[in-house]
Amino acid sequence: MTSNGRRVVLYIDSLKLGGAERVTLTWAQWLQSAGWQPLLLTRKPRSWDFYPIPVGVIRVVEPADADWMQTLGALAFPFRIRRLRHWLQQERVDLAIGITSLPAIKLLFACRGLGVPCVVSERNFPPLKRIGPIWSALRRLSYPWAALHLVQTRAVGQWLTQHLHARRQLLLPNPVQWPLPAFHPQLDPEQWLAAAGVRSDDPVLLAVGTKAEQKGFDRLVRWFGELAPRHPRLQLVIVGLDEQPYHGRDQQADLLAGLRDQPELRFRLHFPGRVGNLAAWYARSQIFVLSSRYEGFPNVLLEAMAAGCCCVAADCPQGPADLVDNGVNGVLMPLETEDQTWVEQLDRLLRERASRVRFGAAATGVRERYAPTRLRRSLMEALEPLLSNPMDGRGG
């Protein structure tokens, strides 16, 4: 499909490290290769960017609020919408895509009555990803206006239909690229871990994420505390958490505090920070653990499976159950599983190399199941009618 140079804006809060951000860039690349001119708009400045921008994609940052707008706080919302609306008109945008709740809400209001179809993509399970009462009210009002909702799982789609009357939907799970792309910064796991005193044959439990509470890393540290005495050389590596505070919390310090009664284990809990060569870290691990309390669609689990990891995942809302067939291509643990059961399961897999190899080999089937080519075609075919049918999704 070609689009004759039509202009599409993809609006997300930032391009920091994260699954929603990676998918946004993937969609921008797909649109560009199909003949669109993508504009990638963020509220946060370029200094937040972690990922390289695809060739042909225009990178734009929303203007900072004037002092008087900052003084007004939430009451400046109409002025921010008017500014965004003016920008859409100035850039002669043909299609708008809002990724995550707040950018989607703002775009829906800005597109209202402009004749610009607005597409929405929630990236988490809404009941568990709280956005506050005011934003929730604005979401209830605006989501029925969307020309299309891109949903990652059927469960999210059903919730949007039941609670927000978002009926125009496309089920579009995240794609997985294989081989996994690599970019800066690249940290060699063997060298980095060796500098931390880890031997090349030491077993590694690996987890990846930037939000410790959502990802359940506190639970994972507890399980590690139980496993470590049984496996004297076992290491826990959590990639993605850096030393910068998150919502005022030092996440690394919080997790290390979970080992206050086992200070000797603090040297076996490692935080490489943000890395651009995750495939190498997946390859270094014995088991990848997804301990999340909730997800939208867990990119890191999808990538770990594509890399052939033996994966153990919490059956949290939403996504892991779409990826893991328990006992076939990994292990799916009921969300409310007690700590001791987690520990016994991980202990068993650490001792059973044959099981790890079997699960890892079967896990690579996601490379075909979530191949970009098929998903790209679905997206392009869903977007085209939004522009050819002027009465659909025009915010009127």
C-alpha positions as CSV (number, residue, x, y, z in Angstrom):
1,M,0.0,0.0,0.0
2,T,1.3,3.5,-0.8
3,S,-0.2,6.6,0.8
4,N,1.1,9.4,-1.6
5,G,3.1,11.2,1.1
6,R,0.3,11.6,3.5
7,R,1.4,12.9,6.9
8,V,0.8,11.0,10.2
9,V,1.8,12.0,13.7
10,L,2.6,9.4,16.3
11,Y,2.3,11.1,19.7
12,I,3.8,9.6,22.9
13,D,5.1,11.1,26.1
14,S,8.8,10.3,25.5
15,L,11.2,7.9,23.8
16,K,12.7,6.6,27.0
17,L,13.5,2.9,27.4
18,G,10.3,0.9,27.2
19,G,8.1,-1.4,25.2
20,A,5.6,1.3,24.1
21,E,8.4,3.4,22.9
22,R,9.9,0.6,20.8
23,V,6.6,-0.2,19.2
24,T,6.0,3.5,18.4
25,L,9.3,3.5,16.5
26,T,8.4,0.3,14.7
27,W,5.1,1.7,13.6
28,A,6.8,4.9,12.4
29,Q,9.2,2.8,10.4
30,W,6.4,0.7,8.9
31,L,4.4,3.8,7.9
32,Q,7.5,5.5,6.4
33,S,8.2,2.4,4.3
34,A,4.6,2.4,3.1
35,G,4.9,5.9,1.7
36,W,3.7,8.0,4.7
37,Q,5.6,10.9,6.2
38,P,5.7,10.1,9.9
39,L,6.1,12.8,12.5
40,L,7.2,11.5,15.9
41,L,5.9,13.9,18.6
42,T,6.8,13.8,22.3
43,R,6.2,16.0,25.3
44,K,9.6,15.2,26.8
45,P,12.7,16.7,25.1
46,R,15.2,14.8,22.9
47,S,17.5,14.4,25.9
48,W,15.1,11.6,27.1
49,D,15.5,9.6,23.8
50,F,17.0,6.2,24.3
51,Y,16.3,4.7,20.8
52,P,17.7,5.8,17.4
53,I,15.1,7.5,15.1
54,P,14.4,5.5,11.9
55,V,15.6,7.2,8.7
56,G,12.9,9.3,7.1
57,V,11.0,9.9,10.4
58,I,10.7,13.5,11.5
59,R,11.4,14.0,15.2
60,V,9.3,16.8,16.9
61,V,9.1,18.0,20.5
62,E,6.0,19.7,21.9
63,P,6.7,23.3,23.0
64,A,7.3,23.8,26.7
65,D,4.5,25.5,28.7
66,A,4.8,29.2,29.1
67,D,5.1,30.4,32.7
68,W,1.5,31.4,32.9
69,M,0.4,28.0,31.8
70,Q,2.6,26.3,34.4
71,T,0.9,28.5,37.0
72,L,-2.5,27.4,35.9
73,G,-1.6,23.7,36.2
74,A,-4.4,21.4,35.2
75,L,-6.6,24.4,34.3
76,A,-4.2,25.0,31.3
77,F,-5.5,21.9,29.7
78,P,-7.7,23.7,27.1
79,F,-4.8,25.9,26.1
80,R,-2.5,22.9,25.7
81,I,-5.2,21.3,23.5
82,R,-5.6,24.5,21.4
83,R,-1.8,24.6,20.9
84,L,-1.7,21.0,19.8
85,R,-4.7,21.5,17.5
86,H,-2.9,24.5,15.9
87,W,0.2,22.4,15.4
88,L,-1.9,19.6,13.7
89,Q,-3.3,22.2,11.3
90,Q,0.0,23.8,10.6
91,E,1.7,20.5,9.8
92,R,-1.3,19.5,7.7
93,V,-1.6,16.1,9.4
94,D,-3.8,13.6,7.8
95,L,-3.9,11.0,10.5
96,A,-3.0,11.0,14.3
97,I,-2.0,8.1,16.5
98,G,-2.0,8.6,20.3
99,I,0.1,6.0,22.2
100,T,-0.6,5.5,25.9
101,S,-3.5,7.1,27.7
102,L,-2.6,10.8,28.2
103,P,-1.2,11.5,24.7
104,A,-4.2,9.6,23.3
105,I,-6.7,11.7,25.3
106,K,-5.0,15.0,24.3
107,L,-4.9,14.0,20.6
108,L,-8.6,13.0,20.6
109,F,-9.6,16.5,22.0
110,A,-7.2,18.3,19.6
111,C,-8.6,16.4,16.5
112,R,-12.2,16.9,17.5
113,G,-13.9,18.5,14.5
114,L,-10.7,18.9,12.4
115,G,-11.5,16.1,10.0
116,V,-8.3,14.3,11.2
117,P,-9.0,10.6,12.2
118,C,-7.4,9.8,15.5
119,V,-6.2,6.3,16.4
120,V,-5.7,5.3,20.0
121,S,-3.3,2.6,21.5
122,E,-3.4,1.8,25.2
123,R,-0.2,0.0,26.2
124,N,-1.2,-1.3,29.6
125,F,-4.2,-3.0,31.2
126,P,-6.3,0.1,32.1
127,P,-7.8,-1.0,35.4
128,L,-4.3,-1.6,36.8
129,K,-2.6,1.4,35.3
130,R,-4.1,4.3,37.2
131,I,-4.2,7.7,35.6
132,G,-6.1,9.7,38.2
133,P,-9.8,10.8,38.4
134,I,-9.6,13.8,36.0
135,W,-7.7,11.9,33.3
136,S,-10.1,8.9,33.7
137,A,-13.1,11.2,33.2
138,L,-11.5,12.7,30.1
139,R,-10.8,9.2,28.8
140,R,-14.4,8.1,29.3
141,L,-15.6,11.1,27.4
142,S,-13.1,11.0,24.5
143,Y,-12.3,7.3,23.8
144,P,-15.6,6.7,21.9
145,W,-14.5,9.4,19.4
146,A,-11.5,7.3,18.2
147,A,-11.5,6.2,14.7
148,L,-9.8,3.0,15.8
149,H,-8.3,1.4,18.9
150,L,-5.2,-0.7,18.5
151,V,-5.3,-3.3,21.3
152,Q,-2.6,-5.8,22.2
153,T,-4.8,-8.5,23.7
154,R,-8.5,-9.5,23.6
155,A,-8.9,-8.9,27.3
156,V,-7.9,-5.2,26.9
157,G,-10.2,-4.9,24.0
158,Q,-13.1,-6.3,26.0
159,W,-12.4,-4.0,28.9
160,L,-12.3,-0.9,26.5
161,T,-15.6,-2.0,24.9
162,Q,-17.4,-2.6,28.2
163,H,-16.2,0.4,30.2
164,L,-15.3,3.0,27.6
165,H,-17.5,2.1,24.6
166,A,-14.4,1.8,22.4
167,R,-15.9,-0.6,19.8
168,R,-13.8,0.1,16.7
169,Q,-10.8,-2.1,17.3
170,L,-7.9,-3.9,15.7
171,L,-6.2,-6.7,17.7
172,L,-2.5,-5.9,17.0
173,P,0.0,-7.6,19.4
174,N,3.5,-6.4,19.4
175,P,5.9,-7.7,16.7
176,V,9.2,-9.3,17.4
177,Q,12.2,-8.7,15.2
178,W,14.7,-11.4,14.8
179,P,17.6,-11.1,15.2
180,L,16.9,-8.5,17.9
181,P,18.2,-5.1,16.9
182,A,21.3,-3.7,18.8
183,F,22.2,-0.1,19.4
184,H,24.0,2.1,21.8
185,P,24.9,1.6,24.7
186,Q,26.2,-1.9,24.2
187,L,27.6,-3.6,27.3
188,D,29.2,-7.0,26.9
189,P,27.6,-9.2,29.6
190,E,30.7,-11.4,30.1
191,Q,33.0,-8.4,30.6
192,W,30.5,-6.4,32.7
193,L,29.7,-9.3,35.0
194,A,33.4,-10.4,35.3
195,A,34.2,-6.9,36.5
196,A,31.5,-7.5,39.2
197,G,33.2,-10.7,40.3
198,V,30.9,-13.1,38.4
199,R,32.5,-16.2,36.8
200,S,31.6,-17.2,33.3
201,D,29.9,-20.4,34.5
202,D,27.9,-18.8,37.2
203,P,24.1,-19.3,36.6
204,V,22.1,-16.1,36.0
205,L,18.4,-15.2,36.6
206,L,17.6,-12.3,34.3
207,A,14.8,-9.7,34.5
208,V,14.3,-6.6,32.4
209,G,12.3,-3.5,33.0
210,T,12.3,0.2,34.1
211,K,9.5,0.2,36.6
212,A,10.3,-2.0,39.7
213,E,6.8,-2.0,41.3
214,Q,4.9,-2.9,38.1
215,K,7.5,-5.6,37.2
216,G,7.4,-7.1,40.6
217,F,11.1,-6.9,41.1
218,D,10.6,-6.8,44.9
219,R,9.1,-10.2,44.7
220,L,11.9,-11.5,42.5
221,V,14.5,-10.3,45.0
222,R,12.6,-12.2,47.7
223,W,12.7,-15.4,45.7
224,F,16.4,-14.9,45.0
225,G,17.0,-14.6,48.7
226,E,15.5,-18.1,49.1
227,L,17.3,-19.6,46.1
228,A,20.7,-18.2,46.7
229,P,21.6,-20.5,49.6
230,R,20.7,-23.5,47.4
231,H,22.8,-22.3,44.5
232,P,25.9,-20.6,46.0
233,R,27.0,-19.1,42.6
234,L,23.6,-17.9,41.4
235,Q,23.4,-14.3,40.3
236,L,20.4,-12.1,39.8
237,V,20.7,-9.5,37.0
238,I,18.0,-6.8,36.5
239,V,18.6,-4.8,33.3
240,G,16.9,-1.5,32.7
241,L,16.9,0.1,36.2
242,D,19.3,3.0,36.4
243,E,20.4,5.1,39.3
244,Q,18.0,8.0,38.5
245,P,15.0,8.3,40.8
246,Y,11.7,7.1,39.5
247,H,8.7,9.0,41.0
248,G,11.1,10.1,43.7
249,R,12.3,6.6,44.6
250,D,15.7,5.1,44.2
251,Q,14.6,1.8,42.8
252,Q,18.0,0.1,43.0
253,A,18.3,1.0,46.7
254,D,14.8,-0.2,47.4
255,L,15.6,-3.6,46.0
256,L,18.9,-3.9,47.7
257,A,17.1,-3.1,51.0
258,G,15.1,-6.2,50.4
259,L,18.3,-8.1,51.2
260,R,19.1,-6.2,54.4
261,D,18.9,-9.5,56.3
262,Q,21.3,-11.2,53.8
263,P,23.9,-8.5,53.2
264,E,26.2,-11.1,51.6
265,L,23.8,-11.4,48.7
266,R,23.9,-7.7,47.7
267,F,27.0,-8.5,45.7
268,R,25.1,-11.1,43.7
269,L,22.3,-8.6,42.7
270,H,23.4,-6.7,39.6
271,F,22.1,-3.6,37.8
272,P,23.8,-3.0,34.5
273,G,21.4,-0.2,33.7
274,R,20.0,0.5,30.3
275,V,21.6,-1.6,27.5
276,G,21.0,-1.6,23.7
277,N,22.2,-5.2,23.2
278,L,19.6,-7.2,25.1
279,A,20.1,-10.3,22.9
280,A,23.5,-10.8,24.5
281,W,22.1,-10.6,28.0
282,Y,19.3,-13.1,27.1
283,A,22.0,-15.4,25.8
284,R,24.0,-15.1,29.1
285,S,21.0,-16.1,31.3
286,Q,19.9,-19.5,32.4
287,I,16.3,-18.4,33.1
288,F,14.4,-15.2,32.2
289,V,11.8,-14.3,34.9
290,L,8.8,-12.1,34.3
291,S,7.5,-11.3,37.8
292,S,5.1,-8.5,36.8
293,R,2.0,-7.6,38.6
294,Y,0.5,-6.3,35.4
295,E,1.4,-5.8,31.7
296,G,0.0,-4.5,28.5
297,F,1.8,-6.9,26.3
298,P,5.3,-7.8,27.7
299,N,7.8,-7.0,25.0
300,V,10.7,-8.3,27.1
301,L,9.0,-11.7,27.5
302,L,8.4,-11.8,23.7
303,E,12.0,-10.9,23.0
304,A,13.4,-13.4,25.6
305,M,11.3,-16.2,24.0
306,A,12.5,-15.2,20.5
307,A,16.1,-15.4,21.8
308,G,15.5,-19.0,23.0
309,C,15.4,-18.3,26.8
310,C,13.8,-20.6,29.2
311,C,11.1,-18.3,30.5
312,V,9.1,-18.3,33.7
313,A,6.3,-15.7,33.7
314,A,3.6,-14.6,36.1
315,D,0.1,-15.0,34.5
316,C,-0.6,-11.3,35.1
317,P,-3.1,-9.2,33.2
318,Q,-2.4,-9.0,30.3
319,G,-0.2,-10.8,27.7
320,P,1.9,-13.5,29.3
321,A,-0.9,-16.1,28.7
322,D,-1.0,-15.2,25.0
323,L,2.7,-16.0,24.7
324,V,3.4,-18.9,27.1
325,D,1.8,-22.3,26.7
326,N,2.5,-23.6,30.2
327,G,4.8,-26.7,30.1
328,V,5.3,-26.4,26.4
329,N,7.3,-23.3,25.6
330,G,7.8,-22.0,29.1
331,V,6.3,-21.9,32.6
332,L,3.3,-19.8,33.4
333,M,2.7,-19.2,37.1
334,P,-0.8,-18.2,38.4
335,L,-0.6,-14.5,39.5
336,E,-1.4,-15.3,43.2
337,T,1.2,-18.1,43.4
338,E,2.9,-18.1,46.8
339,D,6.6,-17.2,47.1
340,Q,7.6,-20.8,48.0
341,T,6.0,-22.2,44.9
342,W,7.9,-19.7,42.8
343,V,11.1,-20.7,44.6
344,E,10.6,-24.4,44.1
345,Q,9.8,-23.9,40.4
346,L,12.9,-21.8,39.7
347,D,15.0,-24.2,41.8
348,R,13.8,-27.1,39.8
349,L,14.6,-25.4,36.5
350,L,18.1,-24.4,37.6
351,R,18.8,-28.0,38.3
352,E,17.2,-29.4,35.1
353,R,19.2,-28.3,32.2
354,A,17.3,-30.5,29.8
355,S,14.0,-28.8,30.7
356,R,15.6,-25.3,30.2
357,V,16.8,-26.4,26.7
358,R,13.4,-27.8,25.8
359,F,11.5,-24.7,26.8
360,G,14.0,-22.4,25.1
361,A,13.8,-24.3,21.8
362,A,10.0,-24.2,21.8
363,A,9.9,-20.6,22.8
364,T,11.5,-19.5,19.5
365,G,8.2,-20.3,17.8
366,V,7.2,-16.7,18.6
367,R,9.5,-15.5,15.9
368,E,7.0,-16.7,13.3
369,R,3.8,-16.2,15.3
370,Y,4.6,-12.5,15.9
371,A,6.5,-11.8,12.7
372,P,6.5,-8.1,11.7
373,T,5.5,-8.7,8.1
374,R,2.0,-10.1,9.0
375,L,1.3,-7.5,11.7
376,R,2.5,-4.7,9.5
377,R,0.0,-5.7,6.8
378,S,-2.8,-5.8,9.3
379,L,-2.0,-2.3,10.5
380,M,-1.7,-0.8,7.0
381,E,-5.0,-2.4,5.9
382,A,-6.8,-1.0,9.0
383,L,-5.5,2.5,8.5
384,E,-6.3,3.0,4.9
385,P,-10.1,3.1,5.2
386,L,-9.9,5.8,7.9
387,L,-8.8,8.3,5.2
388,S,-10.9,7.0,2.4
389,N,-14.2,7.2,4.4
390,P,-14.6,10.8,5.4
391,M,-17.4,10.1,7.9
392,D,-15.4,7.7,9.9
393,G,-13.2,8.8,12.8
394,R,-13.2,12.5,12.0
395,G,-13.8,13.7,15.5
396,G,-17.1,15.1,14.5
